[in-house]
């Protein structure tokens, strides 16, 4: 494992892009980052959320944002067309 400066986009839509100065990254690109919210101290981050430049992290966060907007648009469309049925039992 190598220690690198990384940006994490795992929670980009809620916490924002997280920057870490020194994180262990394995050969697959997965990382183990310090996290005060867990009892064991670190959390596992998949390679898709680990970036070695801020520009790459921002591109990924924008892609995540657009995907979330598309999902909400689909859900809104379904709700607009939803008809409530009365079921007699």
N, C-alpha and C positions, 0 to 999 in steps of 0.2 A: 504494500500500500504506500502511496505517495501522499505527502501533505501539500495541499494547494490552496490558493486563494480562489474562492468560488462564490457564485450567486445562486440561490435556491429559489425556484418558482413554485414549489409544492403548494404553498398557501398564498400565492400572489393575489388572488381575488379577495382575500379576507385580511391577511396581515401585511401584504405587500411583498416585494422582492427582498429576501434576506441576504445580507452579505456577510461572509465569514472569511477571516484572514487566514486561518490555518485549519483545514479539514482533511481528514484521511479519505482518499478516493481510491477504490480498488481498480483492478484492471478492466472491469466491465463499465466503469464510470459511475457506479453506485457510491454513495457517500454515507458516512456516519457523522451527524452534526450534533453539537451539544444542545440539549433541550431541557429547560428547567421544569417543563410540564410533565415529565415522565419520572418514574421512581428510579430508573436505572441510569438516568443522566444523558443518554444519547438517543437519537431517533434515526431510523434508516430512511434514506432518500433514494428513490430510483433514479437511474441515469438520465431519464428524460427531463427531470427537474434540476439537474446539476449543470451549471454553465460556467465557463471559464472567462467570459467577458460580459460586461454589463449590457452591451448591445444585443447579444444572443438571448440573454435573460429577458430583456424588454420585448423582443420579437415573440418569444414563447408566451409571455404574459398577455400580449395583445392577441395572440391566437386563442388562448384560453378565454379571454374576455369575449371575443367574437363568437366562440362556440357556446358560451353561456347565454349570450343574447339570442342566438339562433334557437337554443333550447327553450328559452322563455317565450319567444315568439310562437313556437309550435304549441306550447302549452296554452298560451293565450288563445290561439285559434281554436284549439279543441274545446276550451271553456266557452267561447263565443257560440260555437255550434252545438253545444251540449243541450239536450232537451231533458228536462226532469220528467221522469215517468212516475205514475202513481201505480203502485202494486197493491192489489187487494189480496188479503190472506184470510 
